[in-house]
């Protein structure tokens, strides 16, 4: 069975999935944007659980329980800061998505939701980020047969349109 890929505009902390991916920083201590929202919704236990994995390298990811979230797990993926694209940013971003799938698949999870990693304060161009996200997930999700559903959770309708355009290519 091929995993179902979905695009939604929603608050990622409210999704009913086995794991949500956090666009984390290397300290895994919480921050702004998606990272801060996930930490607030999950409660202070999330920071304590994540702290034991810090620092986390750019392109890597770790998994913790979801605590107060509907999702049973949080996968903390550290995306690259965009510096023009010639410092390995595309490969590092692809690694975030692939590593997150690996963690979810290795744990036997059936569903995972991704935010647009690195496209906020880290400055990764949104169109390029959507292409890396969809391309990497499409190419790698079949490696993990337990994963039946992948959600690309977008902050806005314009972000969702970017993902739809990539998926329709």
C-alpha positions in Angstrom: 0.0 0.0 0.0 1.3 3.5 -0.9 1.0 6.1 1.8 -1.7 8.7 1.4 -0.2 12.2 1.1 -2.4 15.1 2.3 -2.1 18.9 2.5 -3.9 20.7 5.2 -4.0 24.3 6.6 -4.2 23.8 10.3 -2.5 24.1 13.7 -0.2 21.1 13.7 -0.7 20.6 17.4 -4.3 19.8 16.8 -3.8 17.0 14.3 -4.8 13.4 15.0 -1.7 11.6 13.9 0.8 9.3 15.6 3.6 11.8 15.3 4.0 15.5 14.6 7.3 16.8 13.4 8.7 19.8 15.2 10.8 22.3 13.2 13.3 22.4 16.1 16.5 24.2 16.8 19.7 22.3 17.7 19.1 22.9 21.5 15.7 21.2 21.3 14.6 23.6 24.1 11.8 25.2 22.3 11.7 28.6 20.5 9.4 30.5 18.3 7.0 29.6 15.5 6.0 25.9 15.2 8.6 24.9 17.8 7.2 27.2 20.5 3.6 26.2 19.7 4.4 22.5 20.0 6.3 23.0 23.3 3.4 25.1 24.7 0.8 22.5 23.7 2.8 19.5 24.8 3.7 21.0 28.2 7.0 21.4 30.1 7.7 17.6 30.0 8.6 17.9 26.3 11.6 20.2 27.0 12.8 17.8 29.7 12.5 14.8 27.4 14.1 16.5 24.4 17.0 18.0 26.5 18.7 14.6 26.8 19.2 14.5 22.9 20.7 18.0 22.7 22.5 19.2 20.8 20.9 17.7 17.7 22.8 18.2 14.4 21.3 20.0 11.5 19.7 17.5 9.2 19.1 15.0 12.0 16.0 14.3 14.1 15.1 12.7 17.4 11.8 11.4 18.8 10.1 12.0 22.2 6.6 11.3 23.6 3.9 13.8 22.7 2.8 14.3 26.3 -0.3 16.6 26.3 -0.7 16.5 22.5 -3.1 14.3 20.6 -0.1 12.9 18.8 1.6 10.3 20.8 5.1 11.3 19.5 7.0 14.4 18.6 9.8 14.1 16.1 12.2 17.1 16.5 13.9 17.8 13.1 16.7 20.4 12.9 16.5 22.1 9.6 19.2 24.2 7.9 19.3 28.0 8.0 19.2 29.3 4.4 22.4 31.0 3.4 21.9 31.0 -0.4 21.7 27.3 -1.2 25.3 26.6 -1.7 26.1 25.3 1.8 24.3 22.0 1.5 21.0 23.3 2.6 18.9 21.1 0.1 20.6 17.9 1.3 20.3 18.9 5.0 16.6 19.7 4.6 16.0 16.4 2.7 17.7 14.7 5.5 15.3 16.1 8.1 12.3 14.7 6.2 14.0 11.3 5.5 15.2 11.0 9.1 11.8 11.8 10.5 10.2 9.1 8.3 12.9 6.7 9.5 12.1 7.4 13.1 8.3 7.0 12.5 8.7 3.9 10.4 11.1 2.2 12.8 8.6 2.8 15.6 5.8 1.3 13.5 3.8 4.5 13.4 1.0 4.8 10.8 0.7 8.6 10.5 3.0 11.6 10.6 2.5 15.3 10.0 5.2 17.7 8.8 5.3 21.5 9.1 7.3 23.4 6.4 10.7 22.9 8.0 13.1 25.8 7.8 10.8 28.1 5.8 10.1 30.4 8.7 12.7 32.3 10.6 15.4 30.0 9.0 14.7 31.7 5.7 14.5 28.7 3.4 12.6 29.8 0.2 9.1 28.4 0.5 8.8 27.1 -3.0 12.1 25.3 -2.7 11.2 23.9 0.7 7.9 22.5 -0.6 9.8 20.8 -3.5 12.3 19.2 -1.1 9.6 18.1 1.3 7.3 16.5 -1.2 10.1 15.1 -3.3 11.9 13.5 -0.3 8.7 12.1 1.3 7.4 10.8 -2.0 10.8 9.0 -2.7 11.3 7.6 0.8 7.9 6.9 2.4 7.7 3.5 0.7 10.8 2.4 2.7 8.5 2.3 5.8 5.5 0.2 5.1 3.8 1.0 8.5 3.4 4.6 7.4 0.0 4.9 5.8 -0.6 8.7 6.0 1.6 11.7 5.6 0.2 15.2 6.3 1.9 18.4 5.1 0.5 20.9 7.6 0.7 24.4 6.2 0.4 27.7 8.1 -1.6 29.4 5.3 -3.6 28.7 2.2 -0.8 30.2 0.1 1.7 27.7 1.6 -0.8 24.9 0.9 -1.0 26.1 -2.8 2.8 25.7 -3.0 2.6 22.1 -1.9 -0.4 21.4 -4.2 1.6 22.8 -7.2 4.6 20.5 -6.4 2.4 17.4 -5.9 0.6 18.1 -9.2 3.8 18.1 -11.2 
